[in-house]
Amino acid sequence: FFLLVCAPTTATRWSLVPMSSLLYDLALSPFYDRLVQLWPLWVHPNAITCLGGAGAAASLLAMRRGSWVAACAAFTAYHMLDNMDGKQARRTGKSSRLGHVLDHALDGSLGVLASCQICCDHLFGYPAAQRFALCCGMSTLLTCHVAERCSGRPTLGTRLFGADELFLLCSLSLGHRAATGEPLLQLDGSERERWWPALRAGWLLAVALLAVLTVRRPRWLAALGSFGLLCATAPWPLPCLVYGPALAVLLVTNAARAPRPCLACSRSSAHSSSTRTRSPPQTSRGREYPPSSRTHTRGPGSARS
């Protein structure tokens, strides 16, 4: 199980910092490789990113109005476009630091808000847990980009479960709500009292393990622990007011520390990911940068997780 969770993402190096899940590598990435071909080459990847952000915002508005079908369609469009913008960037040779910041800024704001609301309202049917879910979501995104600062590789999940699996589960929950009018895992009062403490403890443990496995720097782990303590003790919405500037600083500084995008490298990466060879495909979801010893990458550098 440990080797499966921490499986290598390249043929030559083992890593405790997996870049993508098995489902993404085996099914989703090949699917999006074909789907992105429908976009004309003149469409800028940042435009696809903005369309995805609009989809996340539309899903929030639709959920507020009780339009579950529209919310499901809009959220599904969001995470499909979130996968295709990086592939379009490599396909057209338009990887950029602005795209890196824009993509993760939308994921860390609208994406987190929509995902947490779906999990609480439509997956578990427990709207009162939304503050706890938001705190865990914000902590996870900060961990992802602190890991990028420490290792050069943003990480959001494991080989078994990552952001893509979460997004698919959210879309399934909205689809189930549209079809039946009920949350996917509806728990009554007694079941909720019995299962919620264990679920909450498991969620906290997962966030802590992700931080320990991907960051592994005492100073940064202490900073992440301080944010967790703030979430547990501070009045709402103080954690959100701290999270916004902290995420912005991490995104901008990580983009500034990354090597400049290389047109030839981007096109070569796009070609290698679409060509069937015996070597493992490059299945990073993001706009890739050429490797640099300054960022201490263990494989191809990536600006998107």
Secondary structure, 3 states (H helix, E strand, C coil): CHHHHCCCCCCCCCCCCCCCCHHHHHHHHHHHHHHHHHCCCCCCHHHHHHHHHHHHHHHHHHHHHCCHHHHHHHHHHHHHHHHHHHHHHHHHCCCCHHHHHHHHHHHHHHHHHHHHHHHHHHHCCCHHHHHHHHHHHHHHHHHHHHHHHHHCCCCCECCCCEHHHHHHHHHHHHHHHHHHCCCCCCCCHHHHHHHHHHHHHHHHHHHHHHHHHHCCCHHHHHHHHHHHHHHHHCCCCHHHHHHHHHHHHHHHHHHHHCCCCCHHHHHHHHHHHHCCCCCCCCCCCCCEECCCHHHCCCCCEECCC
